Amino acid sequence: MKFFSSWDQIYGAAMNGQKMQSSGLVLLSLLVASAYTGKILIFPVDGSHWINMKILIEALHAKSHNITVIRPSDSWYIEETSPFYNSITLPIAGTFDKDFIQNIISRLLEIMREGSTWARLKLEKEMWDKSVEMFEKERRMLISIIEDQELMQTLRDAKYDVFLTDPVIMSGTILSHYLNLPLVFNVRWTVQNEGHFAIAPSPLSYVPLPMLELSDHMSFFERAFNVVMYMVTRLQIKYFMDSIYNDLCRQLLGPGVNYFELVQAADLWLFRVDFIFEFPRPTMPNFIYMGGFHCKASKPLPQHLEDFVQSSGEHGVIVMSLGTLVGQLPHDVAHLIAEAFAELPQKVIWRYKGERPSTVGNNTLIMDWMPQNDLIGHPKTRVFVAHGGTNGIQEAIYHGVPIVGFGLVWDQPDNLEKMRVKGVAKNVNFATVDKDSFLLTLKEVLHEPSYRENMQRLSRLHRDVPIKPLDNAVFWIEYLMRHGGAAHLRTESYKMPWDFKALIWFMESCLWCCNEWTENAKLWPGLAQPAGSLSLYWEDSDLPCGWQPLDQHENLD
């Protein structure tokens, strides 16, 4: 299919054809000419990640693109039949299944409530063991895909224009390179770390490592902790992950293939955040930010829900949801949450699938499912009690509703810390929360105006953009298809040998130190020192040997 790369080409193609009888026909021809279709192959991740991918798929389908989705036979979210895409169903189990993930989370929550250092160590080991188990499932799935020669030939014959995947699993990245297709990430995380850390410069002096719950304004000790944990993370990747992933790559793609270089070679990174959500940090030319792309204006509620919301009167409504993967909470936590809600004058709508707590008050409506976006966007909603998932936080930002944070696992506490720093959230510690602390937190966010004012300011900033995030993402995918990739936007630094990069870092450090010492000499002209020595500021009593106050030495000028 021919792609037109500019309106000039579209116009020229139209005017070189048959004469138009009217300006209306000219316009119609231009619109038809611009409506090209591309072929997109997608390897998604199940669960909440699929919710994000599906929104992007529907937007691409609306632009008449032909979409094929690869799904495992046991997928619980990715439907085999859809009006928006064709599917290829693998005759094997996928990486994730609902019971598998929910069992992980239930176990993690139990460990967190134990609240001891030993419990924390058990938590880390539990997460690592589950990660290894998930990797092994994915490895078996990927090998079976690539060894299926009939499937591989079908994919090659289809001549796809682009490959879209989520790099939180490795399958899509490896398969795209096996098929030699331009690669687009729908990304927040990679298997290695948060997406930015895979390739963008990340100065540890003001870019906090994910999961540490730090801000971009760190103290000296927080910066030191940030650096130490970064080094620990790099060692974990080098000694525990590199060999596992690289061995699989070499088995499937040939000798000398490095998995993390395949990740860094992606043409386009569509980040599900923006700098309303994230702290400012360096970025890359092929990073496209589409934070809040799933957000939309609220729709009218079903009548029974609207009646319940309106019955709240001037007090308004609290909405609580802990995401799609938390089926139930430990009994004592569910009990204290319900008891705290019962003491408030607000009405509460709580999405919860566990056993109904005996302490639920008459003001609380418990639901298996609720229209979350429409409830958060309702004018009577006062607070959103959230687990800290990216989707829910983005919806709260979009609608300007402050948050009470109930961070549970993975990146959720870190996300909520970002919101706390921005003055739009107050967080509770899941490990130690009781009824009184939860109730106190709720009342503070309900009655302190700054939380709502700050969140409404973020909402205005988020909405004030020249192009909607979803439209921007679609444009860049089409851009990639029109040009057969985006190599001109992609850094080649990942191909640089590590020792050469280390040399550059060393030289940069030396130059920075020299510059700092020179600047200090200008800022503190009361000091002079022997030629060639380092310029630092010292009190007279602390002057090192060989240094003298200026009145005992020649003038610096």
Beta strands, then each sheet from edge to edge (+ up, - down):
strand 1: 39-43
strand 2: 66-72
strand 3: 86-90
strand 4: 162-165
strand 5: 183-187
strand 6: 268-271
strand 7: 287-289
strand 8: 317-321
strand 9: 347-351
strand 10: 364-367
strand 11: 381-386
strand 12: 403-405
strand 13: 425-427
strand 14: 527-528
strand 15: 548-549
sheet 1: 3+ 2+ 1+ 4+ 5+ 6+ 7+
sheet 2: 10+ 9+ 8+ 11+ 12+ 13+
sheet 3: 14+ 15-
end
